[in-house]
């Protein structure tokens, strides 16, 4: 029985399928929110060490006397990107001269910053570890007990873990909840790392973090509209390579604006970062379709699961790349994550030049088809394909000519 003929005769995307698609998308909305929410929940606010003996100390300057104490105890920022050194304090002892003061790292209120900043990257990575686990376990549940059962388990687990997250009493419990949320959210590698990494890296762009995060989300509207309009016209491969190349080039370009332009030109850096996010988001949407069409039918599910596993590895690495800005420090530290994402995206675009185009092609069904897919031999064998239509049988040639036969 030819599945393509059945789908064509009874309709591939009718009213019922559209309603089901809408219901599935409702669940995906919440999954998308929790995929990027750690960028806000774990964002480091403006901070510095606490002034000794000042019980009502705040980051904001309260008075001239308060400013004098800040100047006395808090070292200036070494790279000029922040008003003060965020992790060190002067201890004067019996000396009143600054050159004799001891500069030490402060150990109060630094549970998730300074020497412990790795904890935020670890918590973000645990989400994607959960996604990896969910891809494996819920995938097996889906095959054994059905897609609906797998979806319901994912929804229940997501509800329970997100409610628990809201009342998390500490860091360990928070990390456990994030991992369960990631597992419930599941039910490819460079592009995944770049996509999520650019979202998590909005904190390092400077200026207004929340505005940058909002812009990072807004650019996804045109990013998903571009593939929708052009994928069937331009082709999957060509459009994917262009989007990845544009996104990668924009990310790499930020190193010049960060290193060689003054802070007044921060808007240019943000604009380039958003252009990079747009391009890579569009490529992310394309690769979901493109990768499914590249593999033959008999191994498509297993192949997509493998792609998802490698994609989750990219997601696990992404928070550490974004957090590397804190380890490197200075202007180059702020530019380093974007440089990594950009270079890897350009390399991914170049490597895709060796893949075949799937748009307008008869997709491979057997292992042999998969081996020959994209070669002249495969195109010759699939030169003419016939599909049973509602009113007759249609044979389409790859040259573009359509032949309509009489109705049976």
C-alpha positions in Angstrom: 0.0 0.0 0.0 1.5 3.4 -1.1 1.1 5.9 1.8 1.7 8.8 -0.5 -1.3 7.8 -2.7 -3.5 7.5 0.4 -2.6 10.9 1.7 -3.1 12.6 -1.7 -6.5 11.0 -2.1 -7.9 11.8 1.3 -6.1 15.1 1.9 -2.8 15.8 3.5 -3.7 18.8 5.6 -7.4 19.3 6.0 -9.5 20.9 8.8 -9.0 18.0 11.2 -5.2 18.0 10.8 -5.2 21.8 11.2 -7.1 21.5 14.5 -4.7 18.8 15.8 -1.7 20.9 14.8 -3.2 23.9 16.7 -3.6 21.8 19.9 0.0 20.4 19.6 1.3 24.0 19.1 -0.4 25.1 22.4 1.8 22.6 24.3 4.9 23.7 22.3 4.4 27.4 23.4 5.1 26.5 27.1 8.0 24.3 26.1 9.5 27.2 24.2 9.1 29.5 27.2 10.9 27.2 29.6 13.7 26.6 27.0 14.9 30.2 27.3 13.6 31.3 30.7 16.9 30.4 32.4 18.4 33.4 30.6 16.2 35.6 32.9 16.0 33.5 36.0 19.8 33.1 36.2 20.9 36.5 34.9 23.4 38.2 37.1 22.2 41.6 38.3 24.6 44.6 38.8 26.7 43.7 41.8 29.8 44.5 43.8 31.2 43.5 47.2 29.4 44.7 50.4 31.1 47.6 52.2 32.3 46.4 55.6 30.2 47.8 58.5 27.6 49.4 56.2 24.4 47.5 57.1 22.1 49.3 54.6 24.5 49.1 51.7 23.0 49.0 48.2 24.4 49.0 44.7 22.8 52.3 44.0 24.6 55.3 45.4 22.7 56.7 48.4 24.7 59.8 49.2 28.1 61.5 48.9 29.3 59.7 52.0 28.1 56.4 50.6 30.0 57.2 47.3 33.2 58.0 49.3 32.9 54.6 51.0 32.4 52.8 47.7 35.5 54.6 46.3 37.5 53.6 49.4 36.6 49.9 49.5 35.6 48.9 46.0 38.4 48.7 43.3 37.6 50.3 39.9 36.7 48.1 37.0 39.8 46.9 35.1 38.2 47.0 31.6 35.8 49.8 32.1 32.7 47.8 31.2 31.2 48.1 34.7 31.4 51.0 37.2 33.2 48.9 39.8 35.1 45.7 40.2 32.4 43.2 40.8 34.2 40.6 42.9 37.0 42.3 44.9 37.3 44.6 47.8 40.1 46.6 49.5 41.0 45.7 53.0 42.9 48.6 54.6 44.2 47.3 57.9 46.1 50.0 59.7 47.1 51.8 56.5 45.3 54.8 55.0 47.1 54.6 51.7 45.5 52.8 48.8 48.7 51.3 47.5 49.1 49.5 50.9 45.6 48.1 50.9 45.0 44.4 50.3 42.8 43.5 47.4 40.8 40.3 48.1 37.9 38.5 46.6 34.7 38.9 48.6 32.9 35.8 49.8 29.5 37.4 50.8 26.5 37.2 48.4 28.6 35.5 45.7 26.7 32.1 45.5 26.1 32.5 41.8 28.7 35.1 40.7 32.5 35.6 40.7 34.1 32.3 41.6 30.8 30.5 41.6 29.6 31.9 38.2 30.0 28.4 36.8 26.9 27.3 38.7 24.6 29.3 36.4 26.1 27.7 33.3 25.7 24.3 35.0 22.1 24.9 35.8 21.4 25.9 32.2 23.2 22.9 30.9 21.1 20.6 33.1 18.0 21.7 31.2 19.5 20.3 28.0 20.7 17.2 29.7 17.1 16.7 30.6 16.1 17.3 27.0 18.6 14.6 26.0 17.2 12.1 28.5 13.6 13.0 27.4 14.5 12.5 23.8 15.6 8.9 24.6 13.0 7.8 27.2 9.9 9.5 25.8 10.9 8.4 22.3 10.8 4.8 23.5 7.5 5.4 25.3 6.0 6.9 22.2 7.0 3.8 20.1 5.8 1.3 22.8 2.6 2.9 24.1 1.7 5.6 21.5 2.3 9.3 20.8 -0.7 10.4 22.9 0.5 8.6 26.0 4.0 10.1 25.6 2.5 13.6 25.1 0.4 13.3 28.3 3.3 12.1 30.4 5.3 15.1 29.1 2.6 17.5 29.9 2.1 16.1 33.5 5.8 16.1 34.1 6.2 19.7 32.8 3.3 20.9 35.0 4.7 19.3 38.2 8.3 20.4 37.6 7.4 24.0 36.7 5.2 24.4 39.8 8.0 22.9 41.9 10.5 25.3 40.4 8.4 28.3 41.6 8.9 27.2 45.2 12.5 26.0 44.9 14.2 26.3 48.3 17.8 26.2 47.0 20.2 25.7 44.1 20.2 21.9 44.1 16.4 21.6 44.0 16.3 24.3 41.3 18.8 22.3 39.1 16.8 19.1 39.6 13.6 20.9 38.5 15.3 22.4 35.4 16.4 18.9 34.4 12.9 17.5 34.7 11.5 20.5 32.7 14.0 19.8 30.0 13.0 16.1 29.9 9.3 17.0 29.7 10.0 19.6 27.0 11.3 17.0 24.5 8.0 14.8 24.2 20.5 18.9 15.7 24.9 19.9 16.9 26.3 23.4 15.9 23.0 25.0 15.0 21.4 24.0 18.3 24.3 25.4 20.3 24.3 28.6 18.3 20.6 29.1 18.5 20.3 28.6 22.3 23.7 30.1 22.9 22.7 33.4 21.2 19.6 33.6 23.4 21.5 32.9 26.6 24.3 35.3 25.6 22.0 38.4 25.6 23.3 39.2 29.1 26.8 39.8 27.6 25.6 42.3 25.0 25.5 45.1 27.5 23.0 48.0 27.7 19.5 46.9 28.7 19.4 43.1 29.2 15.6 42.8 29.2 15.3 44.9 26.0 18.0 42.7 24.3 16.1 39.6 25.4 12.8 40.9 24.0 14.5 41.8 20.7 16.0 38.3 20.6 12.5 36.9 20.8 11.0 39.3 18.3 13.5 38.5 15.5 12.2 35.0 15.5 9.0 36.2 13.8 10.7 37.2 10.6 13.2 34.3 11.1 10.4 31.8 10.8 8.5 33.7 8.1 11.5 33.6 5.7 11.6 29.8 5.5 7.8 29.7 5.2 7.9 31.9 2.1 11.1 30.8 0.4 11.9 27.2 1.3 9.8 25.7 -1.5 11.0 28.3 -4.0 14.7 28.6 -3.3 15.2 25.1 -1.9 16.2 23.8 1.5 19.9 23.5 1.0 20.5 26.9 -0.6 18.4 28.8 1.9 19.9 27.0 4.9 23.4 27.8 3.8 22.6 31.5 3.2 20.9 31.8 6.6 23.7 30.1 8.4 26.3 32.2 6.6 24.6 35.5 7.2 24.0 34.6 10.8 27.6 33.5 11.3 29.1 36.5 9.6 27.0 38.9 11.7 28.1 37.2 14.9 31.8 37.3 13.9 31.4 41.0 13.0 30.5 41.9 16.6 34.1 41.4 17.7 35.1 44.6 15.7 32.3 46.7 17.3 33.1 45.5 20.8 36.9 45.8 20.6 37.3 48.9 18.4 34.2 51.1 19.0 33.3 53.0 22.1 30.4 52.0 24.3 28.2 54.7 22.6 28.1 52.4 19.6 26.6 49.5 21.6 23.5 49.7 19.4 25.5 48.5 16.5 26.7 45.5 18.4 23.2 44.6 19.5 21.9 45.0 15.9 24.6 42.6 14.6 23.8 40.1 17.3 20.1 40.3 16.4 20.9 39.8 12.7 22.9 36.8 13.7 20.1 35.4 15.8 17.6 36.0 12.9 19.8 34.1 10.5 20.5 31.1 12.8 16.8 30.9 13.9 15.8 30.7 10.3 18.4 28.0 9.7 17.1 26.2 12.8 13.6 26.1 11.3 14.9 24.9 7.9 17.1 22.1 9.4 14.1 20.5 11.1 12.5 19.9 7.7 15.7 19.4 5.7 17.1 16.7 8.0 13.9 14.8 8.0 13.9 14.7 4.2 17.6 13.6 3.9 17.1 10.2 5.6 15.3 7.2 4.1 12.0 6.2 5.5 13.1 3.0 7.0 15.6 4.7 9.4 14.1 8.2 9.5 12.9 8.1 13.2 16.2 6.6 14.4 18.2 9.1 12.4 16.2 12.1 13.7 16.6 10.8 17.2 20.4 10.6 16.7 20.3 14.2 15.3 18.4 15.3 18.3 20.9 13.7 20.7 23.8 15.6 19.0 21.6 18.7 19.1 21.2 18.4 22.8 24.9 18.1 23.2 25.2 21.5 21.5 22.5 22.8 23.9 24.5 21.5 26.9 27.7 23.2 25.7 26.0 26.5 24.8 25.6 27.9 28.4 29.3 27.3 29.0 30.3 29.2 25.9 28.0 32.1 26.9 29.5 32.0 30.4 33.1 32.1 29.1 32.7 35.9 29.0 32.9 35.9 32.8 36.1 33.8 32.8 37.9 35.8 30.1 36.8 39.3 31.3 37.3 42.5 29.4 36.1 43.5 26.0 37.4 40.4 24.4 35.5 38.3 26.9 32.2 39.9 25.9 33.0 39.3 22.2 34.3 35.7 22.6 31.0 33.8 22.8 29.7 35.6 19.7 33.0 34.8 17.9 32.6 31.1 18.8 29.0 30.9 17.6 29.8 32.8 14.4 32.8 30.8 13.4 31.1 27.4 14.0 28.0 28.6 12.1 30.2 29.5 9.1 31.9 26.1 9.3 28.5 24.4 9.4 27.3 26.4 6.4 30.4 25.3 4.4 30.0 21.6 5.4 26.4 21.7 4.1 27.7 22.3 0.6 28.2 18.5 0.3 24.6 17.7 1.1 22.0 17.0 -1.6 18.9 19.2 -2.3 15.6 17.6 -1.2 13.2 20.2 -2.5 11.1 18.8 -5.4 12.8 15.4 -5.2 11.3 12.0 -4.6 12.4 11.3 -1.0 14.5 8.1 -0.3 12.6 5.2 1.2 15.1 2.3 1.4 18.8 2.2 2.6 19.8 1.9 -1.0 17.8 5.0 -1.9 19.6 6.9 1.0 23.0 5.9 -0.3 22.2 7.0 -3.9 20.1 10.1 -2.9 21.4 13.2 -4.7 23.4 11.2 -7.3 22.6 11.1 -11.1 21.7 7.4 -10.7 19.0 8.2 -8.2 17.6 11.1 -10.2 17.4 8.9 -13.3 15.5 6.1 -11.5 13.1 8.7 -10.0 12.7 10.7 -13.2 9.0 10.0 -13.4 6.9 9.4 -10.3 3.2 8.8 -10.3 0.8 9.7 -7.5 -2.9 8.8 -7.4 -4.9 11.9 -7.2 -8.6 12.5 -6.3 -9.6 12.8 -10.0 -6.9 10.9 -11.7 -3.2 9.8 -11.7 -0.6 12.5 -12.0 3.0 11.7 -13.2 5.5 14.5 -12.4 8.9 14.7 -14.1 11.8 16.3 -12.4 12.2 18.5 -15.5 9.0 20.3 -14.4 6.5 18.8 -16.9 3.3 17.4 -15.5 1.3 14.7 -17.2 -2.3 14.0 -16.2 -3.7 10.6 -17.1 -7.4 9.6 -17.4 -9.3 8.8 -14.3 -9.6 5.1 -13.4 
